[in-house]
Amino acid sequence: MKITIIEDDYKLAENLAKRLKKESYLVSIYTNSKKFIDNFQDNSDIFIVDINLEGKNEGFKIIKWLRNNKNISSPIIITSGYNNIEKKVYGLDLGADDYLQKPYSITELIARIRSVTRRESNLKNNIITYKRIQFDIKSKNFIYGVNKEINFSKKELMLIELFLLNINKVIPRAKLVKSIWGDFDGTGVSDNNLNVTLYNLRNKISKYMNIETIIGEGFILKD
């Protein structure tokens, strides 16, 4: 498996590359966005991108370029030295799959790499795996553990799928409403439906999935 690191702190990138190579990964390093784009080869299985490249948030440019210009679907893990929730959410909304706050443990990063790679592999088989849960995207079958099945309403299953497809990403309330019921209708009916459906869903899955409320932003299912 090949990993591409885009990080302007060369010493950090070198240390990370050495550890990843010990784990049998192939690693490429780029220290700025121009070098990466000019020398881009479509052969990486995962990208680790520093948001604050060159102090200009160039990491966002790279995410946009990979997702929009090159249609690359390989997982992207973004890193940042700033504890800024807006930047984190923006990066994930652009198409990143996970986020790590600097300074981070390389052991944790390797675990995140395994996690996003596992999710990518499962999606190709229409199966999403989350902890001890398996969710079949086609059949909408939700299984916990060996063979424990739980019955859900159609709307609840739609919410489960949205959260499982967006693990570690904040999903705005408006996006959930639009995805399940269509646009806000101005009467508050759809918004109230979301509250009721989420309440019922949480009661059913609290032992298996913890959907957190991020006040003023939306909801998140963490890995």
Backbone as JSON, one array per atom type, in Angstrom:
{
  "sequence": "MKITIIEDDYKLAENLAKRLKKESYLVSIYTNSKKFIDNFQDNSDIFIVDINLEGKNEGFKIIKWLRNNKNISSPIIITSGYNNIEKKVYGLDLGADDYLQKPYSITELIARIRSVTRRESNLKNNIITYKRIQFDIKSKNFIYGVNKEINFSKKELMLIELFLLNINKVIPRAKLVKSIWGDFDGTGVSDNNLNVTLYNLRNKISKYMNIETIIGEGFILKD",
  "N": [[0.84, -1.19, 0.0], [0.52, 2.22, -0.84], [1.38, 5.36, 0.53], [0.9, 8.83, 0.47], [2.45, 11.66, 1.7], [1.8, 14.98, 2.41], [3.35, 17.54, 3.63], [4.75, 20.34, 5.17], [6.61, 20.47, 7.17], [9.49, 19.1, 7.12], [11.08, 17.44, 8.73], [9.23, 16.26, 10.47], [7.7, 14.9, 8.56], [9.62, 13.12, 7.56], [10.22, 11.53, 9.84], [7.72, 10.39, 10.21], [7.47, 8.98, 7.8], [9.55, 7.09, 8.06], [8.59, 5.5, 10.15], [6.22, 4.52, 9.02], [7.23, 3.06, 6.89], [8.42, 0.99, 8.27], [6.17, -0.35, 8.89], [5.63, -1.55, 6.59], [4.6, 0.05, 4.55], [4.63, 1.84, 1.45], [6.06, 4.98, 0.83], [5.66, 8.39, -0.11], [6.88, 11.75, -0.11], [5.9, 15.14, -0.06], [6.61, 18.58, 0.13], [5.25, 20.89, -0.42], [2.32, 22.29, -2.03], [2.57, 22.84, -4.78], [4.74, 21.25, -5.73], [3.63, 18.76, -5.26], [1.31, 18.71, -6.93], [2.47, 19.19, -9.45], [3.99, 16.9, -9.78], [2.25, 14.83, -9.63], [1.04, 11.51, -9.38], [-1.24, 9.03, -10.11], [-1.36, 6.88, -8.03], [-1.55, 6.42, -5.34], [-2.73, 5.03, -2.27], [-3.66, 6.23, -0.05], [-3.86, 9.52, 1.34], [-2.08, 11.83, 3.31], [-2.58, 14.89, 4.55], [-1.4, 18.05, 5.39], [-3.2, 20.7, 6.6], [-2.33, 23.35, 6.96], [-0.34, 24.04, 5.09], [2.56, 25.75, 4.14], [1.68, 27.89, 5.56], [-0.65, 28.86, 4.48], [-3.07, 27.59, 4.32], [-3.0, 25.71, 2.28], [-3.54, 23.08, 2.16], [-6.28, 22.68, 1.9], [-6.64, 23.38, -0.74], [-5.38, 21.26, -2.01], [-7.04, 19.1, -1.29], [-9.44, 19.83, -2.6], [-8.5, 19.78, -5.23], [-7.76, 17.09, -5.6], [-10.23, 15.77, -5.22], [-12.05, 17.1, -6.97], [-10.75, 17.84, -9.44], [-9.26, 15.6, -10.17], [-10.83, 13.5, -9.48], [-10.26, 11.66, -7.46], [-10.75, 9.01, -5.27], [-9.5, 7.88, -3.15], [-8.8, 7.51, 0.37], [-8.43, 10.43, 2.46], [-6.55, 11.83, 4.98], [-6.56, 14.53, 7.09], [-4.38, 16.88, 8.73], [-3.63, 19.17, 11.4], [-2.17, 21.94, 13.11], [-3.68, 23.69, 14.44], [-6.36, 24.13, 16.68], [-9.08, 24.31, 15.46], [-12.37, 24.29, 14.95], [-13.94, 25.08, 12.79], [-12.23, 24.96, 10.56], [-11.66, 22.26, 10.59], [-14.19, 21.08, 10.1], [-14.69, 22.21, 7.6], [-12.65, 21.08, 6.02], [-13.35, 18.35, 6.14], [-15.84, 18.48, 4.93], [-15.06, 19.14, 2.38], [-14.16, 16.77, 1.45], [-12.33, 15.22, 2.82], [-11.48, 12.34, 4.83], [-10.84, 11.87, 7.47], [-9.51, 13.35, 10.51], [-6.74, 14.69, 12.23], [-5.41, 16.13, 15.12], [-2.55, 18.08, 15.58], [0.02, 18.15, 18.12], [0.29, 14.72, 17.19], [0.03, 11.21, 17.98], [2.05, 8.87, 16.35], [1.36, 6.24, 16.39], [-1.4, 6.4, 16.76], [-2.08, 7.63, 14.34], [-1.43, 5.58, 12.52], [-3.34, 3.73, 13.27], [-5.62, 5.13, 12.47], [-5.18, 5.17, 9.74], [-5.45, 2.44, 9.14], [-8.12, 2.21, 9.8], [-9.57, 3.97, 7.99], [-8.84, 2.79, 5.62], [-9.92, 0.27, 5.87], [-12.64, 0.92, 5.9], [-12.9, 1.92, 3.29], [-12.37, -0.37, 1.79], [-14.5, -2.0, 2.58], [-16.69, -0.54, 1.6], [-16.48, -0.92, -1.11], [-17.51, -3.4, -1.33], [-20.07, -2.96, -0.69], [-20.55, -3.06, 2.0], [-20.6, -1.66, 5.18], [-18.5, -1.4, 7.89], [-18.53, -0.9, 11.32], [-17.08, -0.75, 14.3], [-18.53, -3.33, 16.03], [-20.55, -3.55, 14.28], [-22.23, -4.33, 11.24], [-23.29, -3.06, 8.2], [-25.3, -3.43, 5.47], [-25.32, -1.8, 2.5], [-26.92, -2.15, 0.24], [-29.04, -4.0, 0.9], [-29.87, -2.84, 3.2], [-29.48, -4.0, 5.65], [-28.94, -4.33, 9.05], [-26.61, -5.46, 11.25], [-25.54, -6.59, 14.37], [-22.71, -7.7, 16.11], [-22.47, -11.24, 16.03], [-24.88, -12.3, 14.82], [-27.02, -10.68, 15.45], [-29.91, -9.03, 14.73], [-31.6, -5.92, 14.26], [-34.67, -4.23, 14.19], [-35.6, -1.52, 12.15], [-37.16, 1.6, 11.2], [-37.82, 2.86, 7.86], [-36.87, 5.51, 7.57], [-35.14, 5.68, 9.75], [-33.18, 3.85, 9.0], [-32.16, 5.17, 6.8], [-30.96, 7.35, 8.05], [-29.04, 6.02, 9.61], [-27.4, 4.99, 7.58], [-26.41, 7.39, 6.46], [-24.91, 8.44, 8.61], [-23.01, 6.38, 8.98], [-21.67, 6.49, 6.58], [-20.38, 8.81, 6.88], [-18.5, 8.9, 8.97], [-16.93, 10.42, 11.73], [-17.38, 12.92, 10.71], [-18.96, 16.06, 10.91], [-22.37, 16.39, 10.47], [-24.51, 18.69, 9.19], [-27.67, 19.81, 10.52], [-29.53, 20.72, 8.6], [-28.68, 19.36, 6.32], [-29.22, 16.7, 6.96], [-32.01, 16.77, 7.17], [-32.69, 17.52, 4.54], [-31.67, 15.33, 3.1], [-33.24, 13.21, 3.98], [-35.97, 14.04, 4.13], [-36.28, 15.96, 2.2], [-36.1, 19.47, 1.2], [-36.28, 22.06, 3.76], [-39.58, 22.88, 4.63], [-40.64, 25.19, 5.56], [-42.54, 25.06, 7.51], [-41.63, 23.75, 9.67], [-42.16, 21.13, 10.03], [-40.61, 19.02, 8.88], [-38.22, 19.38, 10.27], [-39.03, 18.83, 12.87], [-39.74, 16.18, 12.49], [-37.22, 15.08, 12.13], [-36.13, 15.4, 14.7], [-37.77, 13.65, 16.19], [-37.32, 11.2, 14.89], [-34.55, 10.88, 15.24], [-34.47, 10.73, 18.01], [-35.87, 8.31, 18.51], [-34.2, 6.57, 17.12], [-31.76, 6.8, 18.49], [-32.49, 5.67, 20.93], [-32.69, 3.02, 20.18], [-30.12, 2.3, 19.32], [-28.21, 3.05, 21.16], [-26.43, 1.45, 22.57], [-24.69, 0.62, 20.67], [-23.96, 2.58, 18.79], [-22.89, 5.9, 19.1], [-24.36, 8.75, 18.58], [-23.49, 11.98, 18.49], [-24.47, 15.28, 19.52], [-23.51, 18.31, 18.14], [-23.56, 21.35, 19.23], [-25.08, 23.98, 17.52], [-23.95, 23.22, 15.14], [-24.43, 20.54, 14.17], [-24.6, 17.01, 13.84], [-22.66, 14.12, 14.85], [-21.03, 11.01, 14.24], [-18.66, 9.31, 15.87], [-15.56, 7.56, 15.31]],
  "CA": [[0.0, 0.0, 0.0], [1.31, 3.44, -0.94], [0.87, 6.53, 1.23], [1.53, 10.09, 0.1], [2.43, 12.65, 2.77], [2.02, 16.36, 1.99], [3.65, 18.15, 4.93], [5.87, 21.27, 4.99], [7.61, 20.2, 8.21], [10.16, 17.94, 6.53], [11.55, 16.54, 9.79], [8.06, 15.5, 10.89], [7.35, 14.0, 7.46], [10.65, 12.07, 7.5], [10.0, 10.63, 10.97], [6.5, 9.65, 9.92], [7.76, 8.06, 6.71], [10.37, 5.99, 8.58], [7.73, 4.6, 10.92], [5.29, 3.86, 8.1], [7.99, 2.07, 6.12], [8.59, -0.17, 9.15], [4.89, -1.05, 8.85], [5.58, -2.1, 5.22], [3.95, 0.95, 3.6], [5.46, 2.64, 0.54], [5.77, 6.37, 1.22], [6.19, 9.54, -0.86], [6.77, 12.99, 0.66], [5.93, 16.42, -0.76], [6.64, 19.63, 1.15], [4.34, 21.99, -0.77], [1.25, 21.89, -2.95], [3.02, 22.91, -6.17], [5.52, 20.05, -6.03], [2.72, 17.61, -5.28], [0.46, 18.77, -8.13], [3.31, 19.08, -10.65], [4.55, 15.55, -9.88], [1.2, 13.91, -9.21], [0.82, 10.23, -10.03], [-2.46, 8.43, -9.54], [-1.04, 5.54, -7.55], [-1.55, 6.39, -3.87], [-3.9, 4.43, -1.65], [-4.12, 7.13, 1.0], [-3.14, 10.79, 1.39], [-2.03, 12.52, 4.6], [-2.42, 16.27, 4.09], [-1.37, 19.12, 6.39], [-4.05, 21.81, 6.17], [-1.66, 24.65, 7.03], [0.85, 24.04, 4.25], [3.13, 27.06, 3.79], [0.96, 28.91, 6.3], [-1.67, 29.46, 3.61], [-4.19, 26.66, 4.18], [-2.89, 25.08, 0.96], [-4.08, 21.72, 2.24], [-7.64, 22.7, 1.35], [-6.48, 23.41, -2.2], [-5.04, 19.9, -2.43], [-8.24, 18.26, -1.17], [-10.32, 20.2, -3.71], [-7.88, 19.35, -6.49], [-7.87, 15.63, -5.68], [-11.63, 15.33, -5.33], [-12.78, 17.71, -8.08], [-10.03, 17.82, -10.71], [-8.75, 14.27, -10.49], [-11.84, 12.51, -9.08], [-9.6, 10.64, -6.65], [-11.62, 8.57, -4.17], [-8.68, 7.32, -2.07], [-8.99, 8.23, 1.63], [-7.58, 11.57, 2.8], [-6.51, 12.21, 6.4], [-6.0, 15.88, 7.23], [-3.78, 17.19, 10.03], [-3.52, 20.62, 11.62], [-1.66, 22.36, 14.4], [-4.66, 24.6, 15.04], [-7.58, 23.51, 17.18], [-10.11, 25.17, 14.89], [-13.46, 23.41, 14.53], [-14.43, 25.5, 11.47], [-11.33, 24.4, 9.55], [-11.84, 20.81, 10.61], [-15.45, 20.78, 9.41], [-14.53, 22.6, 6.19], [-11.83, 20.05, 5.36], [-14.14, 17.12, 6.01], [-16.89, 18.74, 3.93], [-14.43, 19.15, 1.06], [-13.95, 15.4, 1.0], [-11.39, 14.46, 3.66], [-12.14, 11.22, 5.52], [-10.54, 11.87, 8.9], [-8.8, 14.54, 10.95], [-5.89, 14.52, 13.41], [-4.87, 17.36, 15.69], [-1.13, 18.05, 15.96], [0.87, 16.98, 17.82], [-0.43, 13.46, 17.31], [0.82, 10.0, 18.12], [2.16, 8.12, 15.09], [0.59, 5.0, 16.6], [-2.81, 6.72, 16.48], [-2.21, 7.85, 12.9], [-1.43, 4.28, 11.85], [-4.66, 3.15, 13.54], [-6.57, 5.84, 11.61], [-4.92, 4.68, 8.38], [-6.09, 1.12, 9.03], [-9.57, 2.39, 9.88], [-10.14, 4.51, 6.75], [-8.59, 1.8, 4.57], [-10.91, -0.78, 6.07], [-13.93, 1.44, 5.44], [-12.85, 2.0, 1.84], [-12.49, -1.74, 1.27], [-15.86, -2.48, 2.83], [-17.62, 0.16, 0.73], [-16.42, -1.54, -2.44], [-18.35, -4.6, -1.25], [-21.37, -2.49, -0.22], [-20.68, -3.34, 3.43], [-19.94, -0.71, 6.07], [-18.21, -1.99, 9.2], [-18.29, 0.09, 12.37], [-16.94, -1.51, 15.53], [-19.08, -4.68, 15.84], [-21.72, -3.41, 13.41], [-22.11, -4.45, 9.79], [-24.47, -2.51, 7.54], [-25.31, -3.69, 4.04], [-25.91, -0.63, 1.84], [-27.95, -2.56, -0.72], [-30.2, -4.62, 1.54], [-30.17, -2.05, 4.4], [-29.49, -4.94, 6.76], [-28.1, -3.88, 10.16], [-26.3, -6.62, 12.09], [-24.6, -6.32, 15.46], [-22.1, -8.93, 16.6], [-22.48, -12.4, 15.14], [-26.08, -12.37, 13.98], [-28.13, -9.97, 16.09], [-30.53, -8.06, 13.85], [-32.49, -4.97, 14.92], [-35.62, -3.68, 13.23], [-35.64, -0.06, 12.07], [-38.03, 2.17, 10.18], [-37.1, 3.26, 6.65], [-36.17, 6.77, 7.83], [-34.04, 5.38, 10.67], [-32.12, 3.2, 8.21], [-31.54, 6.22, 5.97], [-30.09, 8.11, 8.95], [-27.91, 5.15, 9.94], [-26.5, 4.95, 6.42], [-25.75, 8.69, 6.35], [-23.89, 8.56, 9.65], [-21.95, 5.41, 8.73], [-20.91, 6.95, 5.41], [-19.72, 10.07, 7.23], [-17.91, 8.74, 10.29], [-16.02, 11.5, 12.15], [-17.72, 14.17, 10.03], [-20.16, 16.73, 11.42], [-23.41, 16.51, 9.45], [-25.44, 19.75, 9.59], [-29.08, 19.45, 10.63], [-30.22, 20.97, 7.32], [-28.31, 18.3, 5.37], [-29.96, 15.5, 7.34], [-33.41, 16.98, 6.8], [-32.8, 17.49, 3.08], [-31.39, 13.98, 2.62], [-34.3, 12.27, 4.36], [-37.32, 14.54, 3.88], [-36.29, 17.05, 1.22], [-35.79, 20.78, 1.77], [-37.17, 22.61, 4.78], [-40.81, 23.34, 3.98], [-41.07, 26.45, 6.15], [-43.51, 24.83, 8.58], [-40.96, 23.11, 10.79], [-42.59, 19.73, 10.12], [-39.47, 18.15, 8.6], [-37.28, 19.54, 11.37], [-39.59, 18.09, 14.0], [-39.63, 14.76, 12.15], [-35.84, 14.69, 12.39], [-35.97, 15.28, 16.15], [-38.46, 12.44, 16.64], [-36.64, 10.02, 14.33], [-33.26, 10.76, 15.92], [-34.74, 10.28, 19.38], [-36.19, 6.89, 18.46], [-33.01, 5.85, 16.66], [-30.79, 6.76, 19.6], [-32.97, 4.7, 21.92], [-32.46, 1.66, 19.68], [-28.72, 1.98, 19.02], [-27.31, 3.69, 22.12], [-25.41, 0.49, 22.99], [-23.83, 0.27, 19.54], [-23.51, 3.78, 18.09], [-23.14, 7.11, 19.87], [-24.51, 9.93, 17.72], [-23.35, 13.16, 19.35], [-24.96, 16.57, 19.04], [-22.56, 19.42, 18.2], [-24.46, 22.51, 19.31], [-24.88, 25.02, 16.52], [-23.31, 22.7, 13.93], [-25.11, 19.37, 13.63], [-24.45, 15.75, 14.55], [-21.48, 13.38, 14.42], [-20.77, 9.66, 14.72], [-17.2, 9.2, 15.95], [-14.98, 6.22, 15.17]],
  "C": [[0.88, 1.24, 0.0], [0.61, 4.61, -0.27], [1.63, 7.76, 0.77], [1.34, 11.09, 1.24], [2.7, 14.02, 2.17], [2.12, 17.19, 3.26], [4.87, 19.06, 4.78], [6.92, 21.18, 6.1], [8.34, 18.92, 7.81], [10.63, 16.94, 7.59], [10.4, 15.66, 10.27], [7.7, 14.47, 9.82], [8.33, 12.83, 7.37], [10.46, 11.05, 8.62], [8.77, 9.76, 10.74], [6.75, 8.6, 8.84], [8.57, 6.85, 7.2], [9.51, 4.98, 9.33], [6.77, 3.83, 10.01], [5.99, 2.79, 7.26], [8.25, 0.81, 6.94], [7.32, -1.01, 9.19], [4.61, -1.6, 7.45], [4.77, -1.25, 4.24], [5.01, 1.57, 2.69], [5.07, 4.1, 0.76], [6.43, 7.37, 0.28], [5.95, 10.79, -0.03], [6.82, 14.19, -0.29], [5.82, 17.52, 0.29], [5.82, 20.86, 0.78], [3.37, 21.53, -1.85], [1.71, 21.89, -4.4], [3.8, 21.67, -6.58], [4.61, 18.83, -6.15], [1.91, 17.58, -6.57], [1.29, 18.57, -9.4], [3.81, 17.65, -10.87], [3.52, 14.47, -9.56], [1.15, 12.65, -10.07], [-0.34, 9.54, -9.32], [-2.18, 7.0, -9.07], [-0.96, 5.45, -6.03], [-2.85, 5.8, -3.35], [-4.48, 5.31, -0.56], [-3.24, 8.38, 1.01], [-3.22, 11.36, 2.81], [-1.66, 13.97, 4.3], [-2.45, 17.24, 5.28], [-2.19, 20.29, 5.87], [-3.24, 23.1, 6.01], [-0.36, 24.69, 6.23], [1.28, 25.47, 3.92], [2.41, 28.21, 4.49], [-0.18, 29.55, 5.54], [-2.91, 28.57, 3.45], [-4.2, 25.98, 2.81], [-3.42, 23.65, 0.97], [-5.49, 21.62, 1.69], [-7.6, 22.66, -0.18], [-6.21, 22.01, -2.73], [-6.26, 18.98, -2.37], [-9.19, 18.54, -2.33], [-9.8, 19.64, -5.03], [-8.01, 17.83, -6.66], [-9.29, 15.18, -5.94], [-12.31, 15.84, -6.6], [-12.06, 17.59, -9.42], [-9.61, 16.42, -11.13], [-9.73, 13.15, -10.14], [-11.23, 11.34, -8.31], [-10.5, 10.29, -5.46], [-10.83, 7.99, -3.0], [-8.85, 8.15, -0.8], [-7.97, 9.35, 1.84], [-7.69, 11.82, 4.3], [-5.86, 13.58, 6.49], [-5.45, 16.07, 8.64], [-3.66, 18.7, 10.16], [-2.98, 20.89, 13.01], [-2.61, 23.29, 15.12], [-5.9, 23.84, 15.48], [-8.77, 24.37, 16.76], [-11.21, 24.3, 14.3], [-13.96, 23.77, 13.14], [-13.56, 24.92, 10.36], [-11.48, 22.89, 9.45], [-13.08, 20.42, 9.81], [-15.33, 21.09, 7.92], [-13.73, 21.55, 5.43], [-12.59, 18.76, 5.14], [-15.24, 17.29, 4.97], [-16.32, 18.76, 2.51], [-14.19, 17.74, 0.53], [-12.92, 14.61, 1.78], [-12.17, 13.41, 4.45], [-11.9, 11.2, 7.02], [-9.66, 13.07, 9.21], [-7.98, 14.21, 12.19], [-5.32, 15.86, 13.83], [-3.4, 17.16, 16.03], [-0.95, 18.63, 17.35], [0.08, 15.69, 18.04], [0.55, 12.3, 17.47], [0.86, 9.28, 16.78], [1.39, 6.81, 15.19], [-0.88, 5.24, 16.31], [-3.02, 6.95, 14.99], [-2.28, 6.53, 12.14], [-2.77, 3.58, 12.07], [-5.72, 3.81, 12.66], [-6.41, 5.39, 10.16], [-5.61, 3.33, 8.17], [-7.61, 1.27, 8.99], [-10.16, 2.89, 8.57], [-9.93, 3.54, 5.59], [-9.61, 0.68, 4.65], [-12.28, -0.33, 5.59], [-14.0, 1.5, 3.92], [-13.04, 0.63, 1.21], [-13.9, -2.27, 1.43], [-16.87, -1.84, 1.89], [-17.64, -0.44, -0.67], [-17.28, -2.79, -2.49], [-19.74, -4.27, -0.74], [-21.62, -2.82, 1.25], [-19.92, -2.27, 4.21], [-19.74, -1.39, 7.42], [-17.86, -0.88, 10.17], [-18.29, -0.64, 13.7], [-17.49, -2.92, 15.31], [-20.32, -4.68, 14.95], [-21.34, -3.66, 11.96], [-23.41, -3.97, 9.18], [-24.34, -2.72, 6.05], [-26.05, -2.56, 3.34], [-27.05, -1.02, 0.92], [-29.21, -3.07, -0.02], [-30.69, -3.83, 2.75], [-30.26, -2.95, 5.64], [-28.48, -4.49, 7.81], [-27.87, -5.06, 11.09], [-25.27, -6.22, 13.13], [-24.04, -7.64, 15.96], [-22.18, -10.04, 15.57], [-23.71, -12.4, 14.24], [-27.28, -11.64, 14.59], [-28.67, -8.88, 15.17], [-31.49, -7.18, 14.65], [-33.41, -4.38, 13.85], [-35.66, -2.15, 13.32], [-36.68, 0.37, 11.04], [-37.17, 2.57, 8.98], [-36.28, 4.52, 6.89], [-34.98, 6.55, 8.77], [-32.87, 4.74, 9.92], [-31.41, 4.21, 7.32], [-30.58, 7.05, 6.81], [-28.85, 7.29, 9.31], [-26.89, 5.14, 8.8], [-25.73, 6.26, 6.28], [-24.63, 8.84, 7.37], [-22.73, 7.6, 9.41], [-21.09, 5.79, 7.53], [-20.12, 8.22, 5.71], [-19.13, 10.02, 8.64], [-16.87, 9.83, 10.53], [-16.27, 12.82, 11.43], [-18.98, 14.76, 10.66], [-21.15, 16.89, 10.27], [-24.4, 17.58, 9.91], [-26.88, 19.25, 9.62], [-29.8, 19.61, 9.29], [-29.91, 19.88, 6.3], [-29.07, 17.01, 5.68], [-31.42, 15.61, 6.9], [-33.58, 16.86, 5.29], [-32.61, 16.08, 2.53], [-32.54, 13.02, 2.87], [-35.69, 12.74, 3.95], [-37.4, 15.58, 2.77], [-36.01, 18.37, 1.92], [-36.75, 21.15, 2.89], [-38.42, 23.18, 4.09], [-41.36, 24.63, 4.58], [-42.04, 26.28, 7.3], [-42.86, 24.21, 9.8], [-41.3, 21.64, 10.93], [-41.41, 18.79, 9.93], [-38.45, 18.19, 9.73], [-37.75, 18.77, 12.6], [-39.52, 16.59, 13.75], [-38.22, 14.24, 12.43], [-35.62, 14.48, 13.89], [-36.57, 13.97, 16.66], [-37.72, 11.19, 16.17], [-35.29, 9.8, 15.0], [-33.44, 10.24, 17.35], [-35.01, 8.78, 19.42], [-34.97, 6.05, 18.07], [-31.99, 5.72, 17.78], [-31.2, 5.76, 20.67], [-32.66, 3.26, 21.49], [-30.97, 1.31, 19.59], [-27.73, 2.54, 20.03], [-26.19, 2.76, 22.59], [-24.36, 0.26, 21.91], [-23.22, 1.49, 18.84], [-23.85, 5.0, 18.94], [-23.16, 8.32, 18.94], [-24.52, 11.16, 18.62], [-23.94, 14.4, 18.68], [-23.86, 17.61, 19.22], [-23.39, 20.69, 18.11], [-24.09, 23.57, 18.28], [-24.29, 24.52, 15.21], [-24.04, 21.5, 13.33], [-24.86, 18.15, 14.49], [-23.25, 14.99, 14.0], [-21.48, 11.99, 15.04], [-19.27, 9.48, 14.7], [-16.76, 7.75, 15.88], [-14.56, 5.7, 16.54]]
}
